[in-house]
Amino acid sequence: MEQVLSAVQERKRREQIRWLCLQHIDAARPAQMTDAALLPLVQTVHSITALRELRRELDYLMECGLLTLVEDYETWRLKLTHHGIDLVQYTGPCPPGIGRPPVPQ
């Protein structure tokens, strides 16, 4: 039972990190954001988040078509696609795997 609870908690954590990434990248628009600038923002909520874990979740978001990712030396430059913008602004559907809260009232 404890392993199942841990797996659910870990899934929710990943989904919340993905949502936080989308929100912060959206706030930086129209400029791009780097993974180095994004990491401390995510760490304010999930303090033990490492750069490797952040990049894994950013890669997931890129594969979903929600952001573009350009690797520039050791830095990743991030920008939302129109699908990512619509998701953050609650004008588009939210795919599974993203911890977007219910529509604000």
N, CA, C and O atoms as a printed pandas DataFrame, in Angstrom:
     atom_number atom_name residue_name chain_id  residue_number  x_coord  y_coord  z_coord
0              1         N          MET        A               1    0.827   -1.193    0.000
1              2        CA          MET        A               1    0.000    0.000    0.000
2              3         C          MET        A               1    0.871    1.257    0.000
3              4         O          MET        A               1    0.561    2.234   -0.682
4              5         N          GLU        A               2    1.963    1.226    0.769
5              6        CA          GLU        A               2    2.852    2.386    0.852
6              7         C          GLU        A               2    3.517    2.677   -0.491
7              8         O          GLU        A               2    3.711    3.839   -0.847
8              9         N          GLN        A               3    3.872    1.621   -1.246
9             10        CA          GLN        A               3    4.484    1.814   -2.557
10            11         C          GLN        A               3    3.510    2.450   -3.536
11            12         O          GLN        A               3    3.902    3.285   -4.351
12            13         N          VAL        A               4    2.247    2.060   -3.460
13            14        CA          VAL        A               4    1.225    2.634   -4.338
14            15         C          VAL        A               4    1.042    4.112   -4.012
15            16         O          VAL        A               4    0.959    4.944   -4.916
16            17         N          LEU        A               5    0.981    4.439   -2.726
17            18        CA          LEU        A               5    0.837    5.819   -2.301
18            19         C          LEU        A               5    2.026    6.641   -2.781
19            20         O          LEU        A               5    1.857    7.762   -3.263
20            21         N          SER        A               6    3.217    6.090   -2.650
21            22        CA          SER        A               6    4.419    6.780   -3.095
22            23         C          SER        A               6    4.397    7.011   -4.607
23            24         O          SER        A               6    4.795    8.078   -5.075
24            25         N          ALA        A               7    3.938    6.030   -5.365
25            26        CA          ALA        A               7    3.859    6.168   -6.822
26            27         C          ALA        A               7    2.857    7.252   -7.202
27            28         O          ALA        A               7    3.104    8.024   -8.128
28            29         N          VAL        A               8    1.738    7.319   -6.503
29            30        CA          VAL        A               8    0.738    8.354   -6.766
30            31         C          VAL        A               8    1.290    9.722   -6.409
31            32         O          VAL        A               8    1.093   10.681   -7.156
32            33         N          GLN        A               9    1.972    9.829   -5.288
33            34        CA          GLN        A               9    2.578   11.098   -4.882
34            35         C          GLN        A               9    3.633   11.551   -5.889
35            36         O          GLN        A               9    3.717   12.737   -6.210
36            37         N          GLU        A              10    4.419   10.633   -6.375
37            38        CA          GLU        A              10    5.454   10.954   -7.351
38            39         C          GLU        A              10    4.837   11.404   -8.676
39            40         O          GLU        A              10    5.340   12.333   -9.308
40            41         N          ARG        A              11    3.768   10.760   -9.094
41            42        CA          ARG        A              11    3.065   11.176  -10.323
42            43         C          ARG        A              11    2.519   12.582  -10.169
43            44         O          ARG        A              11    2.670   13.407  -11.070
44            45         N          LYS        A              12    1.886   12.864   -9.041
45            46        CA          LYS        A              12    1.333   14.195   -8.793
46            47         C          LYS        A              12    2.438   15.250   -8.759
47            48         O          LYS        A              12    2.240   16.368   -9.235
48            49         N          ARG        A              13    3.579   14.910   -8.208
49            50        CA          ARG        A              13    4.714   15.831   -8.159
50            51         C          ARG        A              13    5.197   16.160   -9.573
51            52         O          ARG        A              13    5.423   17.326   -9.897
52            53         N          ARG        A              14    5.355   15.136  -10.412
53            54        CA          ARG        A              14    5.775   15.360  -11.804
54            55         C          ARG        A              14    4.782   16.241  -12.542
55            56         O          ARG        A              14    5.169   17.162  -13.261
56            57         N          GLU        A              15    3.504   15.954  -12.362
57            58        CA          GLU        A              15    2.470   16.732  -13.036
58            59         C          GLU        A              15    2.472   18.184  -12.569
59            60         O          GLU        A              15    2.260   19.094  -13.371
60            61         N          GLN        A              16    2.708   18.406  -11.280
61            62        CA          GLN        A              16    2.753   19.764  -10.760
62            63         C          GLN        A              16    3.994   20.505  -11.267
63            64         O          GLN        A              16    3.918   21.694  -11.578
64            65         N          ILE        A              17    5.116   19.825  -11.351
65            66        CA          ILE        A              17    6.328   20.449  -11.893
66            67         C          ILE        A              17    6.092   20.868  -13.339
67            68         O          ILE        A              17    6.502   21.957  -13.740
68            69         N          ARG        A              18    5.443   20.028  -14.119
69            70        CA          ARG        A              18    5.150   20.367  -15.517
70            71         C          ARG        A              18    4.267   21.606  -15.591
71            72         O          ARG        A              18    4.505   22.486  -16.418
72            73         N          TRP        A              19    3.255   21.683  -14.739
73            74        CA          TRP        A              19    2.363   22.835  -14.736
74            75         C          TRP        A              19    3.125   24.101  -14.331
75            76         O          TRP        A              19    2.951   25.153  -14.947
76            77         N          LEU        A              20    3.957   24.003  -13.310
77            78        CA          LEU        A              20    4.757   25.154  -12.876
78            79         C          LEU        A              20    5.656   25.646  -14.008
79            80         O          LEU        A              20    5.789   26.851  -14.223
80            81         N          CYS        A              21    6.261   24.726  -14.719
81            82        CA          CYS        A              21    7.126   25.098  -15.851
82            83         C          CYS        A              21    6.336   25.888  -16.883
83            84         O          CYS        A              21    6.784   26.937  -17.346
84            85         N          LEU        A              22    5.175   25.390  -17.238
85            86        CA          LEU        A              22    4.358   26.074  -18.237
86            87         C          LEU        A              22    3.969   27.473  -17.766
87            88         O          LEU        A              22    4.019   28.424  -18.546
88            89         N          GLN        A              23    3.589   27.602  -16.523
89            90        CA          GLN        A              23    3.184   28.899  -15.990
90            91         C          GLN        A              23    4.343   29.902  -16.023
91            92         O          GLN        A              23    4.159   31.047  -16.436
92            93         N          HIS        A              24    5.509   29.483  -15.600
93            94        CA          HIS        A              24    6.660   30.393  -15.545
94            95         C          HIS        A              24    7.155   30.761  -16.941
95            96         O          HIS        A              24    7.540   31.905  -17.184
96            97         N          ILE        A              25    7.143   29.814  -17.839
97            98        CA          ILE        A              25    7.560   30.119  -19.214
98            99         C          ILE        A              25    6.562   31.085  -19.846
99           100         O          ILE        A              25    6.953   31.983  -20.592
100          101         N          ASP        A              26    5.277   30.904  -19.550
101          102        CA          ASP        A              26    4.263   31.821  -20.055
102          103         C          ASP        A              26    4.479   33.226  -19.500
103          104         O          ASP        A              26    4.337   34.208  -20.229
104          105         N          ALA        A              27    4.818   33.328  -18.227
105          106        CA          ALA        A              27    5.038   34.639  -17.606
106          107         C          ALA        A              27    6.209   35.381  -18.241
107          108         O          ALA        A              27    6.246   36.611  -18.217
108          109         N          ALA        A              28    7.157   34.655  -18.805
109          110        CA          ALA        A              28    8.333   35.273  -19.433
110          111         C          ALA        A              28    8.050   35.753  -20.854
111          112         O          ALA        A              28    8.848   36.504  -21.414
112          113         N          ARG        A              29    6.933   35.337  -21.446
113          114        CA          ARG        A              29    6.635   35.709  -22.824
114          115         C          ARG        A              29    6.584   37.211  -22.982
115          116         O          ARG        A              29    6.140   37.898  -22.063
116          117         N          PRO        A              30    7.017   37.750  -24.101
117          118        CA          PRO        A              30    7.410   37.072  -25.330
118          119         C          PRO        A              30    8.864   36.597  -25.342
119          120         O          PRO        A              30    9.302   35.971  -26.307
120          121         N          ALA        A              31    9.606   36.890  -24.288
121          122        CA          ALA        A              31   10.993   36.422  -24.229
122          123         C          ALA        A              31   11.034   34.925  -23.957
123          124         O          ALA        A              31   10.086   34.346  -23.426
124          125         N          GLN        A              32   12.144   34.318  -24.329
125          126        CA          GLN        A              32   12.360   32.918  -23.987
126          127         C          GLN        A              32   12.843   32.833  -22.543
127          128         O          GLN        A              32   13.286   33.827  -21.969
128          129         N          MET        A              33   12.754   31.664  -21.973
129          130        CA          MET        A              33   13.277   31.410  -20.629
130          131         C          MET        A              33   14.293   30.292  -20.737
131          132         O          MET        A              33   14.180   29.426  -21.604
132          133         N          THR        A              34   15.273   30.305  -19.871
133          134        CA          THR        A              34   16.259   29.228  -19.862
134          135         C          THR        A              34   15.945   28.263  -18.724
135          136         O          THR        A              34   15.256   28.601  -17.762
136          137         N          ASP        A              35   16.468   27.065  -18.867
137          138        CA          ASP        A              35   16.281   26.074  -17.799
138          139         C          ASP        A              35   16.954   26.544  -16.512
139          140         O          ASP        A              35   16.464   26.257  -15.420
140          141         N          ALA        A              36   18.065   27.261  -16.629
141          142        CA          ALA        A              36   18.776   27.760  -15.443
142          143         C          ALA        A              36   17.943   28.791  -14.697
143          144         O          ALA        A              36   17.995   28.847  -13.468
144          145         N          ALA        A              37   17.179   29.604  -15.411
145          146        CA          ALA        A              37   16.304   30.586  -14.770
146          147         C          ALA        A              37   15.047   29.927  -14.214
147          148         O          ALA        A              37   14.489   30.390  -13.219
148          149         N          LEU        A              38   14.608   28.866  -14.844
149          150        CA          LEU        A              38   13.392   28.172  -14.433
150          151         C          LEU        A              38   13.600   27.322  -13.177
151          152         O          LEU        A              38   12.704   27.223  -12.339
152          153         N          LEU        A              39   14.757   26.722  -13.048
153          154        CA          LEU        A              39   15.005   25.798  -11.933
154          155         C          LEU        A              39   14.733   26.411  -10.557
155          156         O          LEU        A              39   14.009   25.800   -9.771
156          157         N          PRO        A              40   15.279   27.592  -10.224
157          158        CA          PRO        A              40   14.994   28.134   -8.885
158          159         C          PRO        A              40   13.518   28.464   -8.665
159          160         O          PRO        A              40   13.039   28.431   -7.531
160          161         N          LEU        A              41   12.804   28.779   -9.725
161          162        CA          LEU        A              41   11.371   29.052   -9.594
162          163         C          LEU        A              41   10.616   27.778   -9.228
163          164         O          LEU        A              41    9.729   27.802   -8.374
164          165         N          VAL        A              42   10.963   26.675   -9.869
165          166        CA          VAL        A              42   10.339   25.388   -9.543
166          167         C          VAL        A              42   10.751   24.950   -8.134
167          168         O          VAL        A              42    9.950   24.366   -7.404
168          169         N          GLN        A              43   11.989   25.228   -7.759
169          170        CA          GLN        A              43   12.486   24.827   -6.440
170          171         C          GLN        A              43   11.803   25.568   -5.291
171          172         O          GLN        A              43   11.885   25.122   -4.146
172          173         N          THR        A              44   11.135   26.680   -5.565
173          174        CA          THR        A              44   10.393   27.352   -4.492
174          175         C          THR        A              44    9.222   26.496   -4.013
175          176         O          THR        A              44    8.770   26.630   -2.876
176          177         N          VAL        A              45    8.733   25.612   -4.891
177          178        CA          VAL        A              45    7.633   24.707   -4.528
178          179         C          VAL        A              45    8.161   23.311   -4.210
179          180         O          VAL        A              45    7.739   22.686   -3.238
180          181         N          HIS        A              46    9.080   22.832   -5.031
181          182        CA          HIS        A              46    9.666   21.493   -4.851
182          183         C          HIS        A              46   11.174   21.669   -4.697
183          184         O          HIS        A              46   11.920   21.602   -5.674
184          185         N          SER        A              47   11.607   21.893   -3.475
185          186        CA          SER        A              47   12.991   22.292   -3.203
186          187         C          SER        A              47   14.048   21.282   -3.627
187          188         O          SER        A              47   15.190   21.666   -3.879
188          189         N          ILE        A              48   13.702   20.013   -3.711
189          190        CA          ILE        A              48   14.725   19.019   -4.046
190          191         C          ILE        A              48   14.797   18.716   -5.539
191          192         O          ILE        A              48   15.418   17.732   -5.942
192          193         N          THR        A              49   14.172   19.548   -6.359
193          194        CA          THR        A              49   14.205   19.336   -7.798
194          195         C          THR        A              49   15.604   19.612   -8.332
195          196         O          THR        A              49   16.184   20.664   -8.065
196          197         N          ALA        A              50   16.136   18.667   -9.080
197          198        CA          ALA        A              50   17.460   18.808   -9.692
198          199         C          ALA        A              50   17.300   19.198  -11.160
199          200         O          ALA        A              50   16.233   19.008  -11.743
200          201         N          LEU        A              51   18.350   19.737  -11.749
201          202        CA          LEU        A              51   18.319   20.150  -13.148
202          203         C          LEU        A              51   17.978   18.974  -14.053
203          204         O          LEU        A              51   17.225   19.134  -15.013
204          205         N          ARG        A              52   18.509   17.818  -13.769
205          206        CA          ARG        A              52   18.218   16.636  -14.587
206          207         C          ARG        A              52   16.723   16.306  -14.581
207          208         O          ARG        A              52   16.150   16.001  -15.627
208          209         N          GLU        A              53   16.098   16.366  -13.416
209          210        CA          GLU        A              53   14.663   16.095  -13.309
210          211         C          GLU        A              53   13.861   17.163  -14.053
211          212         O          GLU        A              53   12.901   16.845  -14.755
212          213         N          LEU        A              54   14.253   18.418  -13.899
213          214        CA          LEU        A              54   13.572   19.500  -14.606
214          215         C          LEU        A              54   13.643   19.283  -16.113
215          216         O          LEU        A              54   12.639   19.416  -16.812
216          217         N          ARG        A              55   14.816   18.953  -16.606
217          218        CA          ARG        A              55   14.983   18.726  -18.037
218          219         C          ARG        A              55   14.152   17.543  -18.527
219          220         O          ARG        A              55   13.644   17.556  -19.648
220          221         N          ARG        A              56   14.019   16.543  -17.701
221          222        CA          ARG        A              56   13.187   15.393  -18.071
222          223         C          ARG        A              56   11.735   15.821  -18.278
223          224         O          ARG        A              56   11.081   15.393  -19.229
224          225         N          GLU        A              57   11.237   16.672  -17.374
225          226        CA          GLU        A              57    9.857   17.142  -17.490
226          227         C          GLU        A              57    9.710   18.130  -18.650
227          228         O          GLU        A              57    8.669   18.153  -19.307
228          229         N          LEU        A              58   10.723   18.936  -18.907
229          230        CA          LEU        A              58   10.688   19.844  -20.057
230          231         C          LEU        A              58   10.677   19.054  -21.364
231          232         O          LEU        A              58    9.990   19.421  -22.317
232          233         N          ASP        A              59   11.436   17.982  -21.397
233          234        CA          ASP        A              59   11.443   17.117  -22.580
234          235         C          ASP        A              59   10.055   16.528  -22.810
235          236         O          ASP        A              59    9.599   16.438  -23.950
236          237         N          TYR        A              60    9.394   16.132  -21.748
237          238        CA          TYR        A              60    8.027   15.604  -21.847
238          239         C          TYR        A              60    7.098   16.655  -22.445
239          240         O          TYR        A              60    6.310   16.352  -23.342
240          241         N          LEU        A              61    7.190   17.894  -21.949
241          242        CA          LEU        A              61    6.338   18.970  -22.449
242          243         C          LEU        A              61    6.623   19.272  -23.915
243          244         O          LEU        A              61    5.711   19.593  -24.677
244          245         N          MET        A              62    7.880   19.170  -24.306
245          246        CA          MET        A              62    8.230   19.367  -25.707
246          247         C          MET        A              62    7.619   18.261  -26.561
247          248         O          MET        A              62    7.068   18.533  -27.628
248          249         N          GLU        A              63    7.712   17.031  -26.103
249          250        CA          GLU        A              63    7.141   15.903  -26.840
250          251         C          GLU        A              63    5.621   16.030  -26.976
251          252         O          GLU        A              63    5.043   15.522  -27.938
252          253         N          CYS        A              64    4.974   16.700  -26.026
253          254        CA          CYS        A              64    3.526   16.943  -26.102
254          255         C          CYS        A              64    3.192   18.094  -27.038
255          256         O          CYS        A              64    2.020   18.345  -27.315
256          257         N          GLY        A              65    4.205   18.794  -27.525
257          258        CA          GLY        A              65    3.975   19.919  -28.425
258          259         C          GLY        A              65    3.601   21.204  -27.718
259          260         O          GLY        A              65    3.040   22.109  -28.335
260          261         N          LEU        A              66    3.905   21.300  -26.415
261          262        CA          LEU        A              66    3.525   22.472  -25.637
262          263         C          LEU        A              66    4.620   23.529  -25.564
263          264         O          LEU        A              66    4.346   24.685  -25.243
264          265         N          LEU        A              67    5.854   23.141  -25.859
265          266        CA          LEU        A              67    6.942   24.116  -25.871
266          267         C          LEU        A              67    8.003   23.711  -26.872
267          268         O          LEU        A              67    8.107   22.554  -27.279
268          269         N          THR        A              68    8.790   24.710  -27.253
269          270        CA          THR        A              68    9.956   24.434  -28.081
270          271         C          THR        A              68   11.173   24.524  -27.186
271          272         O          THR        A              68   11.198   25.263  -26.202
272          273         N          LEU        A              69   12.167   23.763  -27.547
273          274        CA          LEU        A              69   13.363   23.643  -26.732
274          275         C          LEU        A              69   14.559   23.715  -27.673
275          276         O          LEU        A              69   14.682   22.909  -28.595
276          277         N          VAL        A              70   15.436   24.679  -27.437
277          278        CA          VAL        A              70   16.647   24.810  -28.228
278          279         C          VAL        A              70   17.831   24.703  -27.276
279          280         O          VAL        A              70   17.947   25.465  -26.316
280          281         N          GLU        A              71   18.703   23.746  -27.561
281          282        CA          GLU        A              71   19.884   23.564  -26.716
282          283         C          GLU        A              71   20.997   24.472  -27.218
283          284         O          GLU        A              71   21.426   24.374  -28.367
284          285         N          ASP        A              72   21.459   25.358  -26.340
285          286        CA          ASP        A              72   22.491   26.330  -26.660
286          287         C          ASP        A              72   23.652   26.102  -25.692
287          288         O          ASP        A              72   23.639   26.601  -24.567
288          289         N          TYR        A              73   24.652   25.348  -26.136
289          290        CA          TYR        A              73   25.748   24.903  -25.274
290          291         C          TYR        A              73   25.173   24.070  -24.137
291          292         O          TYR        A              73   24.601   23.009  -24.387
292          293         N          GLU        A              74   25.308   24.520  -22.906
293          294        CA          GLU        A              74   24.797   23.763  -21.761
294          295         C          GLU        A              74   23.431   24.267  -21.304
295          296         O          GLU        A              74   22.890   23.763  -20.320
296          297         N          THR        A              75   22.876   25.236  -21.986
297          298        CA          THR        A              75   21.617   25.864  -21.581
298          299         C          THR        A              75   20.506   25.472  -22.539
299          300         O          THR        A              75   20.716   25.360  -23.747
300          301         N          TRP        A              76   19.328   25.267  -21.983
301          302        CA          TRP        A              76   18.146   25.023  -22.801
302          303         C          TRP        A              76   17.327   26.305  -22.836
303          304         O          TRP        A              76   17.028   26.885  -21.792
304          305         N          ARG        A              77   16.966   26.748  -24.037
305          306        CA          ARG        A              77   16.108   27.923  -24.218
306          307         C          ARG        A              77   14.699   27.420  -24.516
307          308         O          ARG        A              77   14.499   26.564  -25.378
308          309         N          LEU        A              78   13.720   27.969  -23.785
309          310        CA          LEU        A              78   12.367   27.450  -23.792
310          311         C          LEU        A              78   11.365   28.509  -24.228
311          312         O          LEU        A              78   11.471   29.675  -23.845
312          313         N          LYS        A              79   10.402   28.098  -25.024
313          314        CA          LYS        A              79    9.341   28.994  -25.454
314          315         C          LYS        A              79    8.077   28.164  -25.672
315          316         O          LYS        A              79    8.130   27.076  -26.245
316          317         N          LEU        A              80    6.951   28.685  -25.213
317          318        CA          LEU        A              80    5.691   27.968  -25.383
318          319         C          LEU        A              80    5.236   28.007  -26.833
319          320         O          LEU        A              80    5.438   28.998  -27.535
320          321         N          THR        A              81    4.623   26.924  -27.269
321          322        CA          THR        A              81    3.940   26.902  -28.562
322          323         C          THR        A              81    2.550   27.490  -28.346
323          324         O          THR        A              81    2.172   27.796  -27.215
324          325         N          HIS        A              82    1.793   27.648  -29.422
325          326        CA          HIS        A              82    0.427   28.156  -29.248
326          327         C          HIS        A              82   -0.419   27.178  -28.435
327          328         O          HIS        A              82   -1.339   27.598  -27.733
328          329         N          HIS        A              83   -0.124   25.895  -28.519
329          330        CA          HIS        A              83   -0.852   24.906  -27.702
330          331         C          HIS        A              83   -0.541   25.103  -26.215
331          332         O          HIS        A              83   -1.432   25.004  -25.372
332          333         N          GLY        A              84    0.725   25.383  -25.901
333          334        CA          GLY        A              84    1.113   25.627  -24.515
334          335         C          GLY        A              84    0.486   26.889  -23.957
335          336         O          GLY        A              84    0.053   26.918  -22.805
336          337         N          ILE        A              85    0.437   27.934  -24.773
337          338        CA          ILE        A              85   -0.190   29.190  -24.349
338          339         C          ILE        A              85   -1.678   28.958  -24.084
339          340         O          ILE        A              85   -2.204   29.398  -23.062
340          341         N          ASP        A              86   -2.350   28.273  -24.996
341          342        CA          ASP        A              86   -3.779   27.983  -24.813
342          343         C          ASP        A              86   -4.022   27.172  -23.549
343          344         O          ASP        A              86   -4.995   27.414  -22.835
344          345         N          LEU        A              87   -3.155   26.219  -23.269
345          346        CA          LEU        A              87   -3.313   25.392  -22.072
346          347         C          LEU        A              87   -3.199   26.250  -20.820
347          348         O          LEU        A              87   -4.030   26.140  -19.918
348          349         N          VAL        A              88   -2.182   27.102  -20.754
349          350        CA          VAL        A              88   -1.963   27.941  -19.564
350          351         C          VAL        A              88   -3.097   28.951  -19.400
351          352         O          VAL        A              88   -3.484   29.270  -18.275
352          353         N          GLN        A              89   -3.628   29.451  -20.503
353          354        CA          GLN        A              89   -4.691   30.456  -20.439
354          355         C          GLN        A              89   -6.088   29.834  -20.353
355          356         O          GLN        A              89   -7.090   30.544  -20.427
356          357         N          TYR        A              90   -6.153   28.515  -20.197
357          358        CA          TYR        A              90   -7.420   27.790  -20.048
358          359         C          TYR        A              90   -8.326   27.958  -21.269
359          360         O          TYR        A              90   -9.550   27.923  -21.141
360          361         N          THR        A              91   -7.732   28.140  -22.449
361          362        CA          THR        A              91   -8.535   28.213  -23.671
362          363         C          THR        A              91   -8.364   26.966  -24.529
363          364         O          THR        A              91   -8.982   26.847  -25.586
364          365         N          GLY        A              92   -7.534   26.047  -24.079
365          366        CA          GLY        A              92   -7.312   24.795  -24.786
366          367         C          GLY        A              92   -7.387   23.630  -23.829
367          368         O          GLY        A              92   -7.344   23.808  -22.612
368          369         N          PRO        A              93   -7.502   22.423  -24.386
369          370        CA          PRO        A              93   -7.611   21.232  -23.540
370          371         C          PRO        A              93   -6.290   20.929  -22.833
371          372         O          PRO        A              93   -5.211   21.300  -23.295
372          373         N          CYS        A              94   -6.412   20.258  -21.721
373          374        CA          CYS        A              94   -5.236   19.854  -20.954
374          375         C          CYS        A              94   -5.026   18.349  -21.130
375          376         O          CYS        A              94   -5.877   17.551  -20.735
376          377         N          PRO        A              95   -3.897   17.963  -21.720
377          378        CA          PRO        A              95   -3.639   16.526  -21.895
378          379         C          PRO        A              95   -3.326   15.868  -20.556
379          380         O          PRO        A              95   -2.966   16.547  -19.595
380          381         N          PRO        A              96   -3.462   14.561  -20.495
381          382        CA          PRO        A              96   -3.068   13.847  -19.276
382          383         C          PRO        A              96   -1.588   14.089  -19.002
383          384         O          PRO        A              96   -0.802   14.285  -19.929
384          385         N          GLY        A              97   -1.220   14.074  -17.746
385          386        CA          GLY        A              97    0.176   14.231  -17.382
386          387         C          GLY        A              97    0.554   15.645  -16.980
387          388         O          GLY        A              97    1.695   15.892  -16.589
388          389         N          ILE        A              98   -0.387   16.580  -17.071
389          390        CA          ILE        A              98   -0.147   17.968  -16.678
390          391         C          ILE        A              98   -1.057   18.254  -15.495
391          392         O          ILE        A              98   -2.259   17.992  -15.555
392          393         N          GLY        A              99   -0.495   18.789  -14.426
393          394        CA          GLY        A              99   -1.271   19.046  -13.202
394          395         C          GLY        A              99   -1.954   20.396  -13.198
395          396         O          GLY        A              99   -1.838   21.148  -12.230
396          397         N          ARG        A             100   -2.674   20.719  -14.280
397          398        CA          ARG        A             100   -3.385   22.000  -14.330
398          399         C          ARG        A             100   -4.566   21.951  -13.388
399          400         O          ARG        A             100   -5.378   21.029  -13.453
400          401         N          PRO        A             101   -4.672   22.955  -12.494
401          402        CA          PRO        A             101   -5.827   22.997  -11.591
402          403         C          PRO        A             101   -7.123   23.219  -12.367
403          404         O          PRO        A             101   -7.084   23.621  -13.530
404          405         N          PRO        A             102   -8.259   22.965  -11.745
405          406        CA          PRO        A             102   -9.540   23.218  -12.405
406          407         C          PRO        A             102   -9.652   24.685  -12.834
407          408         O          PRO        A             102   -8.935   25.545  -12.323
408          409         N          VAL        A             103  -10.542   24.953  -13.758
409          410        CA          VAL        A             103  -10.750   26.302  -14.266
410          411         C          VAL        A             103  -11.039   27.245  -13.104
411          412         O          VAL        A             103  -11.923   26.978  -12.290
412          413         N          PRO        A             104  -10.282   28.368  -13.024
413          414        CA          PRO        A             104  -10.551   29.318  -11.931
414          415         C          PRO        A             104  -11.930   29.960  -12.103
415          416         O          PRO        A             104  -12.381   30.201  -13.223
416          417         N          GLN        A             105  -12.568   30.222  -11.008
417          418        CA          GLN        A             105  -13.917   30.838  -11.036
418          419         C          GLN        A             105  -13.836   32.335  -10.909
419          420         O          GLN        A             105  -14.865   33.011  -10.913
